[in-house]
């Protein structure tokens, strides 16, 4: 894959990993908090009393592993973190989440002609 550098390729892989994990975190969190009483369990597959503890374990594991993807993958022993080996994943993820927030907030607050 011809990219500018291995740093760019690593950032792309880490961003896709984080966005995939966010797509897992959201329903797990909503199931454990907002719909804990109204959620109807499936008769075919049910974890029973282990549902909530395993849900919280998976929630915290996904959050922790997402944070790990935001650290630099290599550091120069002499120069430390430079522009060449800086991990741009946190910057791009923050901008993406800020864009989603702005678009959803303006959609909810601006008046529409309906």
C-alpha positions in Angstrom: 0.0 0.0 0.0 1.8 3.2 -1.1 1.4 5.7 1.7 3.5 8.6 2.8 5.0 6.6 5.7 4.6 3.7 8.0 3.3 6.2 10.6 0.4 7.1 8.3 -0.4 3.5 7.7 -0.3 2.7 11.4 -2.5 5.7 12.2 -5.1 4.5 9.6 -5.1 1.0 11.2 -5.4 2.4 14.7 -8.3 4.7 13.7 -10.2 1.9 12.1 -9.6 -0.2 15.3 -10.9 2.6 17.5 -14.0 3.3 15.4 -14.8 -0.4 15.4 -14.4 -0.5 19.1 -16.6 2.6 19.6 -19.3 0.8 17.6 -19.1 -2.0 20.1 -18.9 0.3 23.2 -22.0 2.3 22.5 -24.6 -0.6 22.5 -22.9 -2.3 25.4 -23.0 0.9 27.5 -26.6 1.7 26.6 -27.6 -1.9 27.4 -26.0 -1.7 30.8 -27.2 1.8 31.8 -30.2 3.2 29.9 -32.1 0.0 29.0 -31.2 -2.3 31.9 -34.9 -2.6 32.9 -36.6 -2.5 29.5 -34.2 -4.8 27.5 -35.9 -8.0 26.6 -33.6 -11.0 26.8 -33.4 -13.5 23.9 -34.8 -16.9 24.8 -32.2 -18.7 22.5 -29.1 -17.1 24.0 -28.9 -15.6 27.4 -25.9 -15.1 29.8 -28.2 -14.9 32.8 -26.6 -13.5 35.9 -23.3 -13.2 34.0 -24.7 -10.7 31.5 -24.0 -7.5 33.5 -20.6 -8.4 34.9 -19.4 -9.6 31.4 -20.9 -6.5 29.9 -18.9 -4.2 32.2 -15.7 -6.2 31.7 -16.1 -5.9 28.0 -17.0 -2.2 28.2 -13.8 -1.4 30.3 -11.6 -3.6 28.2 -12.7 -1.9 25.0 -12.1 1.6 26.5 -8.7 0.5 27.8 -7.6 -1.1 24.5 -8.9 2.0 22.6 -6.7 4.2 24.8 -3.7 1.9 24.1 -4.1 2.6 20.3 -3.6 6.3 21.0 0.0 5.9 22.3 3.0 6.2 19.9 4.1 2.9 18.5 7.8 3.8 18.3 9.9 6.5 20.0 13.3 7.6 18.9 15.7 7.0 21.8 17.6 10.2 21.1 15.0 12.7 19.9 11.9 11.2 21.5 8.6 11.9 19.8 9.1 13.9 16.6 6.7 14.8 13.7 7.9 11.8 11.9 6.9 9.2 14.6 4.1 11.1 16.2 0.8 9.2 16.5 -1.9 11.3 14.8 -4.7 8.9 15.9 -5.8 10.9 18.9 -5.9 14.1 16.9 -8.0 12.6 14.0 -10.3 10.7 16.5 -10.9 13.9 18.4 -11.7 15.9 15.2 -14.0 13.2 14.0 -15.9 13.0 17.3 -16.1 16.8 17.5 -17.5 16.9 14.0 -20.2 14.3 14.9 -21.0 16.3 18.0 -21.4 19.6 16.1 -23.5 18.0 13.4 -25.8 16.3 15.8 -26.0 19.3 18.1 -26.9 21.7 15.3 -29.4 19.2 13.9 -31.1 19.1 17.3 -31.1 22.8 18.1 -31.6 24.6 14.8 -35.2 25.3 13.7 -36.3 23.5 10.6 -39.0 24.2 8.1 -41.3 21.2 8.3 
